[in-house]
Amino acid sequence: MALKPLQDRIVIKVIEDTEQTSGGIFIPDSAKEKPQKGEVVAVGEGKVGDNGEREPMDVKVGDIILYAKYAGTDIKMDGVEYKILSIKDALAIVE
C-alpha cells in the first residue's frame, strides 16, 4: 500500500456485506446500506497533544473496526475501495 495517513488518521479497506440473503435472494446495489465495517491497513503516528507528545492510536494494522456511517473520504486504488478516517470516527474494534 502506498498510502501513509497523517497524524490521527487511519486507512481502512472497506468490507462489503454479502450480496445475497440466506434465502438466495440477490440484493441490488441501490438497496444496500453503506458499509460500516473495514480492516485497518495503515495507521498514522497519532495527534500531537497540548504537551507536545503524540497521543497513542487505539487501533493497529489488521484490526477490523466499525466506523461512523458517513465518515471519512472514499478512495479507490487498483480496484479496491479504501476509506481514510479520523480515529474519532472509529467506533469499535470487532473481536
N, C-alpha and C positions, 0 to 999 in steps of 0.2 A: 504494500500500500504506500502510495506516495503522499498521503496526507498526514500532516503533523498539526494537531489542534493547538491553539494558543491558549494560555492562561487556564481558565476553569472550564474549558470546552472539551467535549468528547465526540468521537466519530463512532456511529453505530451502523451496522449492517441491518437493514430492516428485515424482519422476519414476517413474511406473509402468512396469514391463516390459510387453511386448506380451502380449495375452491369447490369442494364437493361435500355435501352433507352426508351424514351417516346413512341416510336412506338412498344415496346415489344421485341426488339432485345437484346439478352444477349451478353455482352462484355466479351471475354475471358481474363484471367489474363495477357497473353502475350501482349495484345493490350491496356491494361490500362496504363495511365500515373501514375507516382509516386504520391501518395497523398501529398498535401502540407497544409493540414488543420488538426488541432488537438485541444484537450481540455487539458488545463493545469491541471495536477493532483498533482504536487509538485513544490515548488519554493525554491531555495537556499537563503541564507541570504544576498547575494549581494557581489560584489567585493570590496576589501579594496582599497581605493584610496590612492594617494600620501600623503594626510594629515593624514592618519591613520584611517579615518572614513569609514564606509560602505556606498556604493552608493545604493540608493533605487532601487528596482526592478520595472520595468514598467508593469509587469503582476501579476495577482493573481490567486489562485486556482479557477477553474471554467470558466476562460476566454477561448474563442475559438479564436485561433490565426492562421495566415498564416505564414509559415516559408519557408526558402530557400530550393529549390528543393532537393539538395543533402547534406543537412546539418545534423549534429548530428550522433548519434550512435543508431542503432536499437537494441532493446532487446524484448524478448517475455517472459512474466510471466503468468502462469495459462491460457495459450491460448490467451492472449490479447497482441496486439502489442503496444509497447511504444517506445518513442524516447527520448534520452537525448540530449538537445541542449544547446548551449551557448545563453545567452539572445541576443547577437548581431545577431543571426540567426533568431530571431523572427522579422517578417516584419511588421505585423499589427494585431490589435485586431478586430475581426468581431463583429459588434454591431447590 
